[in-house]
Amino acid sequence: MAETLTVHRSGHATVQDLGRPGRARTGLPANGALDEYSARMANVLCGNADSAPLVEITMLDFACEPSADLLVAVTGAPADVTVDGVPHPQWEPLVVRAGQVLAVTGIRQGARAYLAAYGAFDADFLLGSCAPDTILGFGRTVRAGEHLALGGHWPSLVHPVFRHPFFRLRPPRPRFGSPWTIDVTDGPDLAEFGESHAVLFAAEYVVTPRSNHVGLRLRGEVPRRAVRGEVLSRGVPIGAIEVPAGDELLVLHRGRGVTAGYPVLAVVTSASLSSLGQARPGDTVRFRRRTVADAVAAYRGGRAAVREVRRRVRTAFDALDIPSPSCCQRRQP
Amino acid sequence: MTPQTVISDCGDAAVVVRALHADAADRWRMVHVLADLVEQADLDGLYGVVPTYDSLLVEFDADRADHETVRRVLDQALRGIRPGESLLARPRLFVVPVVYGGEYGPDLDLVASQLGITARQVIELHTAAPLTVRCLGAPVGAPMMDGPAFPAPVPRLPSPRVSVPPGSVAVAGRQAVICPMRSPGGWPLLGRTPLRVLDPASDPLTPYRPGDRLRFVPIEPQQWDEHDGALLAATDG
């Protein structure tokens, strides 16, 4: 029988992965974890594939209890991570014994924490991903009382090393907290804004409550387009900063519809999208102009850090005789 | 002759190609044929392509691909495109019954007054000829078509609706669309079809492809139940 994680407390949590980015041609949004870096790192700390299903915990407290000893890792925004009330560090693997309660509470300086488990969670898949798609009505909120099936099998992980603080993999942690400095590169329609484009880099923007995984609406001084005329719908990337006629900027995130008809002034860098995925309503955002080469280098730096931590995890697991987790099961609904 | 295009970076993980041909059908054909060629190029790190009316977005994993490589693939593909290359060997026709106006199409009268014609004329123009699906787009799998032969472009709503019901038939600018699932939307709504145009349990999600044609047919509200919940299917196989 499959082992499970019983959820005791959950405000707003979902089972996520890195989404379905290859289907934009059929009009399907990518979706997936809004803080991609933290999600990858949580999985890698448990020995999983980067894209394995994990729990995205948004703002509200979460508590759960595994039916078997379980290696987990919590990353993302700063939070209080405890096992039976005893504090444990974030961004490091830890073992929760069968029947112990793991709690992630007090999420702060960001909106989302990520909980990965050795062997990942067994999830329903749609078109290659378990990421919720709110437009299609796929995926669901994890509720208290629910039993999340743990994918695959694992050996007993009770090892003294996991209870001692010297087991440290030290993945690089991003900076969390408002004001957020978000790097962008020039958008394809920048020229249409003339001198007004400079407003984007001088102004401060406030994240409004109408922000979600589809996009963030930012209040502040809005650059004005110098030319008029209709824009035919065309493909827009995740991170596109659109400038509608009103008094808000629209920054598209992973749930964005693949086409849009507003001019694209700038595009948030892949690295900064993870930070932006942590911004809370009321937080301040400042944009910083970067070259494409700098943006690519920053993103590759993050991915290299994930690979380096994967290497350290493998070394540690090998030393402790822990096999790599068997691949997570995939199931079409 | 090399097709007339402009290639630009679109962030650190995408490149956009815009077609500049004089003819709209040529622009559309070019970006879709180019999209096929990019998909066939076996490019490491390619996420996907989004060809629309006159633009092609190529998205990739910036850790595995880079702009120079993608541009090289695009340049090479562009050289292989022959003018007038057809997109679909056999475009299909879909008939879409629509209840116009009232609660089904709350913006019908607004659009009529903006265009300076009657609501009946809006319906006549919208149903006059099949509309070609140019691409699948937002919110999800929506058939984005050329607009009907209206006398002028249709302005988007000043304030988008929070929730547009599935099957809503909308127009904006020189474009027409059906909204497959309940979602927010800023396009004026002319009517609503009782058919389902998208099935979340099927792959592909939608029965139509770019190049297919949709013909709208007006029905009365009493006829809604005859079609309710059925999946849109081609009338010519």
Interface residues (C-beta under 8 A of the other chain):
Chain A: P21 G22 R23 A24 R25 T26 G27 L28 P29 A30 L126 L127 D133 I135 L136 G137 F138 T185 D186 G187 P188 E230 V231 L232 S233 R234 G235 V236 P237 G239 A240 A245 R256 G257 V258 T259 A260 G261 V264 V267 V268 T269 S270 V292 A295 V296 Y299 R300 R303 P333
Chain B: S8 D9 C10 G11 D12 A13 A14 V16 A35 Y47 G48 V49 V50 P51 T52 Y53 D54 S55 L56 L57 E59 A62 D63 D66 H67 C135 L136 G137 A138 P139 V140 G141 A142 M144 P153 R156 P158 A172 G173 R174 Q175 M181 R182 S183 P200 A201 D203 P204 L205 T206
